[in-house]
Amino acid sequence: MQFRFGDHALDVGRRELTRAGDQIPVGPQVFDLLVYLVENRARVVSKDDLLEAAWNRRIVSESTLTSHINAVRTAVGDSGEKQHLIRTVARKGFRFVGEVSETQAQTAEATLVPALSLPDKPSIAVLPFQNMSGDPEQDYFADGMVEDIITALSRMSSLLVIARNSSFTYKGRAVDVKQVGRELGVRYVLEGSVRKAANRVRITGQLIDAATSAHLWADRFEGSLENIFDLQDQVTASVVGKIAPKLEQAEIERAKRKPTANLDAYDYYLRAMASLYQWTRASNDEALRLLYKAIELDPNFATAHGVAAWCYVWRKTQGWVTDRAQDTAESTRLARLAVDLGKDDAVALSAGGYALAHITGDHDGAIAYIERALALNPNLAGTWLNSGWVRTWRGEWQVAIEHLARAMRLSPLDPILFRMQGATALAHFFAGHDDEASAWAEKAYRENPNLQQALRVAAASHALAGRTAETAKVVARVRQLDPGLRVSNLKDRLPPLHRPQDLARYVDGLRKAGVPE
């Protein structure tokens, strides 16, 4: 179900709130409160109703509920003073008073058919852990713990580990592990919780057979914050011992490698990743600010350098650059530090290599760094995606398509699946496969109607295939989103391409589509 009010859209199935097409990041309780208020807009809902809806009647303070209501108001552009959408009814509760329309929205579950088949080796998805701290501001810490456990497991080539972005589509939802197993194509599911209080941390976990819902293992790990990496290693080792006991010791030792020993730098890094995953201009800027804090505390923190370089590339691709020369120089500096410092760090090598290819055009060097990253960690969907992009720019479209397919298998529900689909479209386009290129491009811009790269590929491939009506429709959207686009300045919107014929084909397609010279 999708609710619309003003320029907002609230998609219950996808658990997304957007304003004028731009996604607004909200926490799970805030989202649940908003849904409940909208669904029950015909009446005043009490505080008890809201506690039941968002916290399942767990005991929370009055201030926690108030702060969450304020967060709901902020998310929809309202406030306690204005109360245009959410009205406080004295001593009774709250009521949503905005004008709402309802439509049936296609959910993530409905788009995924059929169920994915199981691979020929142990496979696992680690779902978001519950934050048991009682403080929503600690969500980043619980999410960071899960991401580190996923990374540790994914370093083991004998496992197939679903990427973080697909696992986190289940955040804040009551899940059926059998359904998770079918949707992600895994045999095992790991659930758990994290409680952080003062200097103590408690992690609980339970491993479930997704086919039968049988609990295979459950345990609790508790210690001081200084020993957080040891606690993560214990969780990882316990899970591995149950699902893949014959793994080589070398793989187990590799899983224990940590990006930094500085806990304050690590905390800034976790906060940065929480901001980055919101995919907005402001959150990208905040991620960079936090990553610089982490680097200041640990100048050898290779992963932080690599992710910061990637943030600059994302800023470029989204058109958020204000000083191109400065951003180019800084991204290059960070990327080179990432690959120099992170010779055994898959994330640093992958992000740094991708940034170097995108900014400097060093495709061969980038491929070498990314291949090293894949050897260290064969389960990183983002690295397979980066490889697909760079191979496409290098002109190695067949390898690119294979690597992008691997990325989509490792993260089948990824919120940025459109980037994988868009890269696949470009690879097919450079290969001369216009039908496949337009089909993949359409998949990508259906997921993200503002994805200019996919729209350009669709326009060019339709034009070269002689599909006049389809071309006119898509190129109109291209011109609407990017009125300054010209055949002559297309190169400015692309990373450096190795083969001149690829740029020439792109130019020819857009010229035939009607893009001005």
C-alpha positions in Angstrom: 0.0 0.0 0.0 1.2 3.5 -0.8 -0.2 6.7 0.8 0.3 10.1 -0.8 -0.1 13.5 1.0 1.2 16.7 -0.4 4.4 15.9 -2.2 5.1 13.0 0.1 4.7 9.3 -0.7 4.7 6.6 2.0 5.3 3.1 0.6 4.5 0.6 3.3 5.7 -2.4 1.5 9.1 -1.0 0.6 9.3 0.9 3.9 10.2 4.1 2.1 9.2 7.7 2.7 9.9 10.1 -0.2 9.4 13.8 -0.8 9.2 14.9 -4.5 10.8 11.6 -5.4 13.8 12.0 -3.0 14.0 9.4 -0.3 13.8 10.7 3.3 15.8 8.6 5.8 13.8 7.6 8.9 14.4 5.1 11.7 12.2 2.0 12.0 10.1 3.2 14.9 9.6 6.6 13.3 8.4 4.9 10.1 6.1 2.6 12.1 4.6 5.6 14.0 4.0 7.5 10.7 2.3 4.5 9.1 0.1 4.0 12.1 -0.9 7.6 12.2 -1.8 7.7 8.5 -3.6 4.4 8.6 -5.7 5.5 11.6 -6.2 9.1 10.4 -10.0 8.9 11.0 -9.5 9.0 14.7 -7.4 10.3 17.6 -4.8 7.6 18.6 -3.6 7.4 22.2 -0.1 7.2 23.4 -0.8 3.5 24.3 -1.8 2.9 20.7 1.5 4.3 19.5 3.5 2.3 22.0 1.8 -0.8 20.8 2.4 0.0 17.2 6.1 0.9 17.3 7.5 -0.7 20.4 5.1 -3.7 21.0 4.3 -2.3 24.5 8.0 -2.4 25.6 8.5 0.2 28.3 9.9 3.4 26.9 10.0 6.9 28.5 7.7 9.8 27.8 10.6 11.7 26.3 11.4 8.9 23.9 7.8 8.9 22.6 7.9 12.7 22.3 11.2 12.7 20.5 9.9 10.1 18.0 6.7 12.1 17.3 8.9 15.2 16.7 11.0 13.1 14.3 7.9 12.0 12.5 6.9 15.6 12.1 10.3 16.6 10.9 10.3 13.8 8.3 7.0 15.1 6.8 7.9 18.8 7.0 5.7 19.5 10.0 6.4 20.8 13.5 4.8 21.0 16.9 4.0 24.7 16.3 2.5 24.3 12.8 0.7 21.0 13.2 -0.3 21.0 9.5 -0.3 17.2 9.3 0.0 15.8 12.8 -2.2 17.5 15.4 -1.8 17.1 19.1 -5.1 16.6 20.9 -4.7 17.6 24.5 -4.8 14.7 27.0 -6.0 12.4 24.3 -3.2 11.7 21.8 -2.5 12.6 18.2 -4.3 12.6 14.8 -3.0 12.8 11.3 -5.0 15.5 9.6 -3.5 15.8 6.1 -5.4 14.9 3.0 -4.3 11.3 2.0 -4.8 9.2 -1.2 -4.2 5.5 -1.3 -2.8 3.3 -4.1 -1.6 -0.2 -4.4 2.2 -0.2 -4.5 4.4 -3.0 -5.7 6.4 -4.3 -2.8 9.9 -5.7 -2.8 8.4 -9.2 -2.1 6.1 -9.0 -5.1 9.0 -8.0 -7.4 11.1 -11.0 -6.6 10.0 -14.1 -8.4 10.8 -16.9 -8.5 12.7 -17.8 -5.3 16.4 -17.9 -5.7 18.0 -21.4 -5.8 20.5 -22.4 -3.1 24.2 -22.3 -4.1 26.5 -25.4 -3.9 28.1 -24.2 -0.7 26.9 -23.0 2.7 25.0 -19.7 2.4 23.9 -17.2 5.1 22.1 -13.9 5.5 22.8 -11.8 8.7 19.7 -9.8 9.5 19.9 -6.4 11.3 20.3 -6.9 15.0 17.9 -5.3 17.4 19.2 -2.2 19.2 18.5 -3.0 22.9 20.1 0.1 24.3 16.8 2.0 24.6 18.3 4.9 22.6 17.5 5.2 18.9 20.7 7.2 18.5 22.6 3.9 19.1 21.1 2.3 16.0 24.3 3.1 14.1 26.3 1.0 16.6 24.1 -2.1 16.3 24.1 -1.8 12.5 27.9 -1.4 12.5 28.2 -4.6 14.5 26.2 -6.5 12.0 28.1 -5.0 9.1 31.4 -6.1 10.7 30.1 -9.6 11.3 28.9 -9.8 7.6 32.4 -8.6 6.5 34.2 -11.2 8.6 32.0 -14.0 7.3 32.3 -12.8 3.7 36.1 -13.1 3.8 35.6 -16.9 3.7 35.5 -18.1 0.2 33.8 -21.3 1.2 30.6 -19.4 2.2 28.1 -17.4 0.2 27.2 -14.4 2.3 24.4 -12.0 1.3 25.5 -8.3 1.2 24.6 -5.9 3.9 22.3 -3.8 1.7 20.0 -6.7 0.9 20.0 -8.0 4.5 19.0 -4.5 5.8 15.9 -4.3 3.7 14.4 -6.4 6.5 15.3 -3.8 9.2 12.4 -3.0 11.5 10.2 -5.7 10.0 8.8 -8.9 11.5 10.3 -11.5 9.3 9.6 -15.1 8.4 13.0 -16.8 8.1 11.6 -19.2 5.5 10.6 -16.3 3.3 14.0 -14.7 3.9 15.6 -17.9 2.8 13.5 -18.0 -0.4 14.0 -14.4 -1.3 17.8 -14.3 -0.7 18.5 -17.9 -1.7 20.3 -18.9 1.6 20.2 -21.9 3.8 21.0 -20.1 7.1 19.8 -16.9 8.8 21.5 -15.2 11.7 19.5 -12.9 14.0 20.5 -11.1 17.2 20.6 -8.0 19.3 23.2 -5.5 20.6 23.1 -3.7 23.9 25.6 -0.9 24.6 25.6 0.7 28.0 28.4 2.9 29.3 31.6 0.8 28.6 29.8 -2.5 28.3 28.5 -4.4 25.2 26.3 -7.4 25.0 25.8 -9.3 21.7 23.3 -12.1 21.4 22.8 -14.2 18.4 20.8 -17.2 17.1 21.4 -19.2 13.9 18.3 -20.6 12.2 17.9 -23.1 9.4 15.8 -21.1 6.9 14.4 -24.3 5.3 12.9 -25.7 8.6 13.0 -22.7 11.0 15.0 -24.9 13.4 17.3 -23.1 15.8 20.8 -24.5 15.4 22.7 -22.3 17.9 22.2 -19.4 20.3 24.6 -17.7 22.6 25.4 -14.4 24.4 28.7 -12.6 24.3 29.5 -9.8 26.8 32.5 -7.7 27.6 33.9 -4.2 27.7 33.8 -1.8 24.7 37.6 -2.2 24.4 37.1 -5.9 23.6 34.4 -5.3 21.0 36.5 -6.8 18.2 37.0 -10.0 20.3 33.3 -10.3 20.8 32.7 -10.0 17.1 35.3 -12.7 16.4 33.5 -15.0 18.9 30.2 -14.5 17.2 31.7 -15.2 13.8 33.7 -18.2 15.0 30.6 -19.7 16.6 28.5 -19.3 13.5 31.2 -20.7 11.2 31.7 -23.6 13.5 28.1 -24.6 13.0 27.7 -24.1 9.3 31.2 -24.7 7.8 33.3 -26.5 10.4 35.9 -27.6 7.8 37.0 -24.1 6.8 40.8 -23.8 6.6 42.5 -22.0 9.5 43.9 -19.4 7.1 40.4 -18.3 6.2 39.4 -18.1 9.9 42.4 -16.0 10.7 41.8 -13.7 7.8 38.3 -13.0 9.1 39.8 -11.6 12.3 41.6 -8.7 10.6 40.2 -5.4 11.8 40.5 -2.1 10.0 41.7 0.0 13.0 42.7 -0.5 16.6 41.5 3.0 17.5 38.0 2.7 19.0 37.2 6.3 18.6 38.1 6.3 15.0 36.1 3.1 14.6 33.0 4.8 16.2 33.3 7.7 13.7 33.6 5.2 10.9 30.4 3.5 12.0 28.6 6.8 12.2 29.8 7.7 8.7 28.5 4.5 7.2 25.1 5.1 8.8 25.0 8.5 7.2 26.3 7.3 3.8 23.5 4.7 3.5 20.9 7.5 3.6 22.1 8.4 0.0 21.3 12.1 0.3 23.5 15.1 -0.4 23.5 16.2 3.2 24.2 12.6 4.5 27.1 12.3 2.0 28.6 15.5 3.4 28.1 14.3 6.9 29.7 10.9 6.1 32.8 12.8 4.7 33.0 14.9 7.8 32.9 11.8 10.1 35.4 9.9 7.9 37.9 12.8 8.2 37.5 12.6 12.0 38.3 8.9 11.8 41.3 9.5 9.6 42.5 12.3 12.0 42.5 9.8 14.8 44.0 7.0 12.8 45.9 8.3 9.7 46.5 4.6 8.7 42.8 3.8 8.6 42.8 2.5 5.0 39.0 1.7 4.9 38.1 5.3 5.9 40.3 6.7 3.2 38.7 4.4 0.6 35.1 5.2 1.6 35.9 8.9 1.7 37.3 8.7 -1.9 34.1 6.9 -2.9 32.0 9.6 -1.3 33.7 12.2 -3.6 32.9 10.0 -6.6 29.3 9.7 -5.6 29.2 13.5 -5.2 30.4 13.8 -8.7 28.0 11.4 -10.3 25.1 13.1 -8.5 26.0 16.6 -9.7 26.8 17.8 -6.2 30.3 19.2 -6.9 30.9 22.9 -6.2 34.7 22.9 -6.9 35.5 20.2 -9.4 39.3 20.7 -9.4 39.5 20.5 -5.6 37.2 17.4 -5.4 39.2 15.7 -8.1 42.5 16.3 -6.3 41.2 15.3 -2.9 39.4 12.1 -4.2 42.6 11.1 -6.0 44.7 11.7 -2.8 42.4 9.7 -0.6 42.1 6.8 -3.2 45.9 6.5 -3.5 46.3 6.4 0.3 43.5 3.8 0.6 45.2 1.4 -1.8 48.7 2.1 -0.4 47.6 1.6 3.2 45.1 -1.1 2.6 47.0 -3.8 0.8 45.1 -6.4 2.8 41.8 -4.5 3.1 39.2 -5.5 0.5 37.0 -2.5 1.1 39.8 0.0 0.9 41.2 -1.6 -2.3 37.8 -1.8 -3.9 36.6 1.8 -3.1 40.1 3.2 -3.8 40.5 1.4 -7.1 37.0 2.4 -8.3 37.7 6.0 -7.4 41.0 6.0 -9.3 39.3 4.6 -12.4 36.5 7.1 -12.3 38.6 10.2 -11.6 41.9 9.5 -13.3 41.0 6.8 -15.9 43.6 4.3 -14.6 41.5 1.3 -15.5 44.4 -1.2 -15.4 45.5 -0.1 -12.0 42.0 -0.1 -10.7 41.3 -3.6 -12.0 44.4 -4.9 -10.3 43.3 -3.4 -6.9 39.8 -4.7 -7.3 41.0 -8.2 -8.2 43.1 -8.2 -5.0 40.0 -7.1 -3.1 38.0 -10.0 -4.5 40.8 -12.5 -3.6 40.6 -11.2 -0.1 36.8 -11.1 0.1 34.9 -12.8 -2.6 31.5 -12.0 -1.1 31.5 -8.2 -1.3 28.7 -7.3 -3.7 29.9 -3.8 -3.9 33.3 -4.9 -5.1 31.7 -7.1 -7.9 29.7 -4.0 -8.8 32.8 -1.8 -8.9 34.5 -4.4 -11.0 31.6 -4.4 -13.4 31.7 -0.7 -13.8 35.5 -0.5 -14.3 35.5 -3.4 -16.8 32.7 -1.7 -18.7 34.8 1.5 -19.0 37.8 -0.6 -19.9 35.8 -2.2 -22.8 35.7 -5.7 -21.3 31.9 -5.9 -21.4 31.6 -9.7 -21.2 33.6 -9.9 -18.0 31.6 -6.9 -16.7 28.3 -8.6 -17.3 29.4 -11.7 -15.5 30.7 -9.7 -12.5 27.5 -7.6 -12.3 25.4 -10.8 -12.3 27.5 -11.9 -9.3 26.8 -8.7 -7.5 23.1 -9.1 -8.0 23.2 -12.6 -6.7 25.0 -11.5 -3.5 22.6 -8.7 -3.0 19.2 -9.5 -4.7 17.2 -7.0 -2.7 19.7 -4.2 -2.7 18.1 -0.7 -2.4 20.6 0.4 -5.0 20.0 -2.6 -7.3 19.4 0.1 -10.0 23.1 0.8 -10.0 23.9 -2.8 -10.9 21.1 -2.8 -13.5 22.4 0.5 -14.9 25.9 -0.8 -15.2 24.7 -4.0 -16.9 22.8 -1.8 -19.4 25.9 0.2 -20.2 28.0 -2.9 -20.7 25.4 -4.4 -23.1 25.2 -1.0 -24.9 29.0 -0.9 -25.5 28.8 -4.5 -26.7 26.2 -3.5 -29.4 23.4 -5.4 -27.7 20.7 -2.6 -28.0 17.7 -4.8 -27.0 19.5 -6.0 -23.8 20.8 -2.5 -23.1 17.4 -0.9 -23.3 15.7 -3.7 -21.2 18.3 -3.4 -18.4 18.1 0.4 -18.5 14.4 0.3 -18.2 14.7 -2.0 -15.1 17.1 0.5 -13.6 15.1 3.7 -14.2 11.8 2.0 -13.1 13.6 1.5 -9.7 15.0 5.1 -9.8 13.2 7.4 -12.3 15.9 10.0 -11.9 18.8 7.8 -12.8 20.1 9.8 -15.7 22.8 7.3 -16.7 20.2 4.6 -17.3 17.9 7.0 -19.1 20.7 8.1 -21.5 21.5 4.5 -22.3 17.8 3.7 -22.9 17.5 6.7 -25.3 20.6 5.9 -27.2 19.9 2.1 -27.5 16.2 2.7 -28.6 17.4 5.3 -31.2 20.1 3.0 -32.6 17.5 0.2 -32.8 15.0 2.4 -34.7 12.4 2.5 -32.0 11.1 6.0 -32.6 8.2 6.1 -30.1 10.2 4.7 -27.2 13.1 7.0 -28.0 10.9 10.1 -27.9 9.4 9.2 -24.5 12.8 8.5 -22.9 14.7 11.4 -24.3 12.0 13.8 -23.1 12.7 12.6 -19.6 16.5 13.0 -20.2 16.0 16.6 -21.4 13.7 17.3 -18.4 16.3 16.1 -15.8 19.4 17.4 -17.6 18.4 20.4 -19.9 22.1 21.3 -20.3 23.0 17.9 -21.9 24.5 18.2 -25.4 26.2 15.7 -27.6 29.3 17.8 -27.3 29.4 17.7 -23.5 28.4 14.1 -22.9 32.1 13.3 -22.1 31.9 15.6 -19.1 29.2 13.4 -17.6 31.1 10.1 -18.0 34.2 8.6 -16.4 37.1 8.2 -18.8 36.4 5.5 -21.4 39.3 3.3 -22.7 37.9 2.7 -26.1 37.2 5.7 -28.4 34.5 3.6 -30.2 32.5 3.3 -27.0 32.2 7.1 -26.6 31.5 7.4 -30.4 28.6 4.9 -30.2 27.2 6.7 -27.2 27.4 10.1 -29.0 25.9 8.6 -32.2 23.0 7.1 -30.2 22.1 10.3 -28.4 22.5 12.4 -31.6 19.9 10.1 -33.3 17.7 10.3 -30.2 17.5 14.1 -30.7 19.9 15.4 -28.1 21.2 18.8 -29.4 24.7 19.2 -30.6 
